[in-house]
Amino acid sequence: MKKAKSKAKIKIFLFKNARKITKAEVMSAHRAIEKKLKKKRPLRGRPLKPKAEKYKPTSIRLHPQVVSFVKKEAKKRKIGYQSVINEILLDEIDRK
């Protein structure tokens, strides 16, 4: 007598078919969690910068030697080259 093999069918959930959760649903869930825990949930994500520290997008033409120097310096310090330019300019402002 043969034993029957049980094969459970695995259902695969396709996320591309899932509906989007509305902002109202998210806020409702946040309120429910806060009510249950009896405390406010901490804000997530990057903290907002004060208005004085927000950067403004600009476009500037620089000599190729300046760009080359700044990029080498940035690579040494393992930061972005625009950060190096910004630091140099801020240091110059502080010196005056």
N, C-alpha and C positions, 0 to 999 in steps of 0.2 A: 504494500500500500504506500503510495506516494504522499509526502507531506506537502501541503499547499504553501507556497512561498508568499508571504505577505509583502507586497510592495506598496508602501505609502507614497501617494502622489505628493510631490513637493510643488507647492504653488509659488511661483516667482512673481514678486510684486514689481511692476514696471513703474518707476517713479515718473516717467514721462507722461503717464496717464493720470497721475494724481492731480487733484485740483489744488489751486493756490489758496492758502489761508489768508483771509482778509485781515487788514489792520485792526478792525473791530474785534475779530476773534482773538487775535494776539493780545490786545489790551484786556479783553475779558479774562483770558487765561492768567495774565499778570495780576489782575485784581484778585482773582480767586486764590492764587498762590499767596499773595500778601495777606489776604483775609485769613487763610488757613494758618500761616506762619506767625501771624500777628505782628509783622514788621515789614517795613519797606524793603523792596529788593534793591540792591545796589545798581547803579547805572553801569552799563557795559560799554565796551568800545573805547576808543581813544578819547581822553578828556579834551574838552574844548579849550582852546587857547584864549587868553585875554586879547581884547581887540588890539592893544598896542603891540602884541607879539605876532599877529597874523601876517603872513607874507603876502606880498602883492606880486602877481605874475608880471614879468617884464620881458622885453626882448632887447638884447644889446649885442652889438658887434664888437668882438675882441680880436686883438692881434693873435695870429696863430701861435706865436711864442708864449703868450700869456696863457692860452688854453692848454698848450703842451705842459707848461710848468705846473699849472693848477691840477691837471689830471695826474701827473706824476706824484705830486704831493698828496693828492687824495688817495692814490693807490697805496702809498707808503703808510698813510694813516688809516686806511681801510674805511673811508667815508666817501660820500659823494662829492664830486668836484664843485658842484654849486654851493655846497656847505663850506668848502674851503674859500671860495670867492666871498661868500657872505661873512665869514669870520675875518678875513683880511680887511674888508670894508668896515666892519664894526670896530675892529681894533684901531683903524685909522681915525674913525669918529671919536673914539674914547681918548686918543692921544691929544686931540685938540681941545 
